Amino acid sequence: MYMDNKYKFYFMHSTTYNNLLSIIEDEEIRLGDEPVDNERVLSTGHDKVYLNIRFDDLKNINTSPHRYVLLLSAQILKDYDVEVDKGWGHASFMTITKNDPAIDSKIKKIYNFVKKPDLPKMLLSIDFMQHQFLLSQRVNIKKYLIGIVSMHFENSELITIRDKLIEHDLDHITIYSNYPTCDYLINDRNQKEIKIDLSYASNNIYFNEQ
């Protein structure tokens, strides 16, 4: 989930219910110009995979433009060439190359920017629009997926997602009701059974297996 003990973080990819099912079926996140249905409205026409970063101590992102969020391992920074932007379409920040020798200093710069972003007020008002990480290759979820967050629990959807995860040998993946910490994710990955985690949910949210 994280690169060292100083900066604990993971990546996030927001998507719709139908796209999530397609991602699990394909076992990878496609580029933005490879839409799988009509719901991919934020990235259609761009040949990138778009990600956000969430640091444990900053808790810098707590919302999402879509119902579901895939949580992805920080290992992506070692395995991919990554472009980092300040804000959505605002300004280029840096490029991180595969096995970048300056990765530690670059993570520090990213952390400092995320902690105190120098952006227009409009972007500052929406947490997930304050930065973006762009990848030019598809992301293999069998290697990098570490969890899923559901922003609005729907029993029928969760049952279908659970069954789809099991079908693709992703039964170690937990579906959370809010963003977990890195340590919480690590503990969960040691348990080899799929579950719905309502630890952060409000009292009026329930999941009942039918």
Backbone torsions as a table, in degrees:
resi	resn	phi	psi	omega
1	MET	NA	-27.6	-175.3
2	TYR	-142.1	163.5	-173.6
3	MET	-88.2	-32.1	177.8
4	ASP	-154.3	-177.5	-176.1
5	ASN	-77.9	-13.6	-178.2
6	LYS	-81.3	-44.7	-177.9
7	TYR	-116.0	107.1	177.7
8	LYS	-100.3	123.1	-176.0
9	PHE	-159.0	164.9	169.4
10	TYR	-144.2	171.7	179.4
11	PHE	-102.9	161.0	-175.5
12	MET	-136.2	139.3	175.3
13	HIS	-131.4	114.0	-177.5
14	SER	-84.6	141.3	-178.6
15	THR	-156.4	169.8	177.7
16	THR	-88.2	171.1	179.6
17	TYR	-60.9	-49.5	-178.4
18	ASN	-64.7	-40.6	177.8
19	ASN	-65.0	-36.9	178.7
20	LEU	-61.3	-45.1	178.0
21	LEU	-60.7	-39.4	178.5
22	SER	-67.2	-38.9	178.5
23	ILE	-62.7	-44.1	179.0
24	ILE	-65.6	-41.4	179.3
25	GLU	-62.4	-43.7	179.9
26	ASP	-76.9	-20.3	-175.3
27	GLU	63.5	29.2	176.5
28	GLU	-163.1	154.0	174.0
29	ILE	-91.6	121.9	-178.8
30	ARG	-79.4	166.9	174.6
31	LEU	-70.6	159.8	-176.1
32	GLY	-63.0	-23.6	179.5
33	ASP	-94.1	16.0	176.1
34	GLU	-120.7	60.6	-175.4
35	PRO	-63.8	143.7	178.4
36	VAL	-103.0	-12.3	174.0
37	ASP	-160.4	-175.8	-175.9
38	ASN	-80.8	0.5	-174.1
39	GLU	-89.6	-11.4	-177.2
40	ARG	-80.5	83.9	-170.8
41	VAL	-97.3	-19.9	-174.9
42	LEU	-88.1	-22.2	-174.0
43	SER	-125.6	-2.1	-177.7
44	THR	-56.6	132.5	178.5
45	GLY	96.4	-3.6	179.1
46	HIS	-116.7	130.6	-173.0
47	ASP	-87.4	52.8	-179.1
48	LYS	-138.7	160.0	163.4
49	VAL	-99.3	128.4	-176.2
50	TYR	-102.5	131.6	-179.8
51	LEU	-132.2	157.0	166.9
52	ASN	-112.7	164.0	174.8
53	ILE	-118.8	141.8	177.7
54	ARG	-128.7	117.9	177.4
55	PHE	-90.0	137.4	-177.1
56	ASP	-56.4	-49.9	-173.4
57	ASP	-75.3	-28.5	-179.1
58	LEU	-83.0	-29.2	-175.1
59	LYS	46.7	48.1	-169.0
60	ASN	-75.2	-15.8	176.7
61	ILE	-129.9	128.2	-179.6
62	ASN	-134.4	4.9	179.7
63	THR	-126.9	-173.7	179.2
64	SER	-161.9	146.5	176.3
65	PRO	-75.8	-13.5	-179.3
66	HIS	-131.2	172.0	-174.3
67	ARG	-67.7	-32.5	-174.6
68	TYR	-122.7	148.5	178.9
69	VAL	-132.6	124.6	174.5
70	LEU	-87.1	129.9	176.7
71	LEU	-96.5	128.4	-172.1
72	LEU	-123.8	146.0	-176.6
73	SER	-64.5	147.0	176.1
74	ALA	-66.6	-11.8	177.7
75	GLN	-57.6	-20.6	177.5
76	ILE	-53.7	-36.6	-178.3
77	LEU	-64.8	-24.3	178.5
78	LYS	-88.4	-24.8	-170.8
79	ASP	-102.1	-12.3	-175.7
80	TYR	-127.0	154.9	162.9
81	ASP	-81.2	128.5	-173.1
82	VAL	-129.4	130.8	170.6
83	GLU	-95.8	137.0	-179.8
84	VAL	-118.6	127.3	-179.7
85	ASP	-113.7	146.0	169.4
86	LYS	-85.0	112.6	-178.9
87	GLY	71.5	163.3	176.8
88	TRP	-75.7	110.3	177.5
89	GLY	68.4	17.7	-176.3
90	HIS	-89.4	-58.9	-177.8
91	ALA	-162.1	143.5	175.1
92	SER	-70.5	139.9	-177.5
93	PHE	-107.7	-54.3	-179.5
94	MET	-166.0	168.9	172.8
95	THR	-120.6	133.8	175.4
96	ILE	-113.2	124.7	-178.8
97	THR	-95.3	161.1	178.3
98	LYS	-56.9	129.5	-176.7
99	ASN	54.7	41.2	-178.0
100	ASP	-59.5	124.2	179.6
101	PRO	-67.7	-17.6	-179.3
102	ALA	-102.2	22.6	-172.6
103	ILE	-59.6	-40.3	-176.5
104	ASP	-63.2	-45.2	179.9
105	SER	-68.7	-32.7	179.6
106	LYS	-71.2	-38.5	175.9
107	ILE	-62.6	-39.2	178.1
108	LYS	-61.2	-43.0	178.7
109	LYS	-64.3	-41.5	178.2
110	ILE	-63.1	-44.8	178.9
111	TYR	-57.9	-47.0	-178.4
112	ASN	-64.5	-37.2	177.3
113	PHE	-68.3	-46.3	-179.8
114	VAL	-61.5	-35.9	179.9
115	LYS	-66.6	-38.5	-178.9
116	LYS	-141.0	76.5	-175.5
117	PRO	-71.6	132.9	176.9
118	ASP	-96.0	89.9	-172.0
119	LEU	-140.6	161.7	173.2
120	PRO	-59.9	153.8	-176.0
121	LYS	-57.1	-36.5	-178.6
122	MET	-59.9	-43.8	179.7
123	LEU	-71.8	-33.8	179.6
124	LEU	-65.9	-23.7	-176.6
125	SER	-79.7	-11.4	-178.1
126	ILE	-126.9	111.1	-169.9
127	ASP	-60.1	-41.7	-176.1
128	PHE	-76.1	-6.1	178.4
129	MET	-98.4	6.5	-174.9
130	GLN	-85.0	-11.5	176.1
131	HIS	-164.2	167.9	171.6
132	GLN	-156.1	145.6	175.5
133	PHE	-109.7	129.8	-175.0
134	LEU	-116.3	125.8	177.2
135	LEU	-113.9	142.4	-178.0
136	SER	-97.3	2.8	179.4
137	GLN	-127.4	154.4	176.1
138	ARG	-62.0	156.7	-178.7
139	VAL	-111.7	122.1	180.0
140	ASN	-78.0	112.7	-176.1
141	ILE	-75.9	-20.6	176.1
142	LYS	-64.7	-26.3	-179.1
143	LYS	-95.2	-36.2	-167.7
144	TYR	-113.5	-16.2	-178.0
145	LEU	-70.8	128.1	-179.1
146	ILE	-122.5	-5.1	178.6
147	GLY	173.6	169.3	176.7
148	ILE	-135.2	137.9	174.9
149	VAL	-110.5	131.8	174.0
150	SER	-107.7	116.5	-176.9
151	MET	-76.2	-23.1	179.7
152	HIS	-141.1	107.2	-174.2
153	PHE	-72.0	125.7	173.6
154	GLU	-126.4	115.5	-173.9
155	ASN	-53.2	-47.4	-176.1
156	SER	-64.9	-39.6	178.2
157	GLU	-64.4	-44.4	-177.2
158	LEU	-64.3	-37.5	177.6
159	ILE	-63.9	-43.1	179.0
160	THR	-64.8	-43.0	178.5
161	ILE	-63.1	-45.2	178.8
162	ARG	-57.0	-47.3	-178.6
163	ASP	-64.5	-37.8	179.1
164	LYS	-66.7	-39.9	177.1
165	LEU	-62.6	-44.1	179.4
166	ILE	-62.6	-41.4	179.9
167	GLU	-58.1	-32.1	-176.7
168	HIS	-105.9	25.9	176.0
169	ASP	56.2	39.1	175.5
170	LEU	-114.9	36.8	-174.6
171	ASP	-74.1	-3.4	175.4
172	HIS	-87.7	-5.9	-176.8
173	ILE	-82.5	128.6	177.2
174	THR	-97.4	142.9	173.0
175	ILE	-99.8	119.2	-175.7
176	TYR	-102.9	157.8	176.5
177	SER	-93.5	-5.0	176.3
178	ASN	-161.3	176.7	-175.1
179	TYR	-76.1	118.6	179.5
180	PRO	-81.9	167.1	173.7
181	THR	-81.8	166.0	177.7
182	CYS	-62.9	-42.5	180.0
183	ASP	-62.2	-39.5	178.4
184	TYR	-62.7	-41.8	178.7
185	LEU	-63.3	-42.2	-179.5
186	ILE	-61.1	-45.3	178.9
187	ASN	-62.0	-40.2	180.0
188	ASP	-64.6	-38.5	-176.5
189	ARG	-68.9	-14.1	175.6
190	ASN	-81.1	-7.3	178.9
191	GLN	-104.2	122.6	-173.3
192	LYS	-93.1	53.5	173.8
193	GLU	-150.3	142.4	-179.3
194	ILE	-77.0	144.6	179.3
195	LYS	-152.9	164.9	173.9
196	ILE	-107.3	119.9	-174.9
197	ASP	-101.6	114.1	-178.9
198	LEU	-105.2	23.3	-175.9
199	SER	-57.6	-34.1	-176.2
200	TYR	-101.7	3.1	-172.4
201	ALA	-79.7	157.9	174.3
202	SER	-73.3	163.2	-173.5
203	ASN	-65.2	-17.9	-176.6
204	ASN	-97.9	15.9	177.0
205	ILE	-109.9	129.6	-178.1
206	TYR	-136.4	152.7	170.2
207	PHE	-128.2	119.8	179.5
208	ASN	-119.1	121.4	178.6
209	GLU	-72.2	128.6	-178.1
210	GLN	-96.0	NA	NA
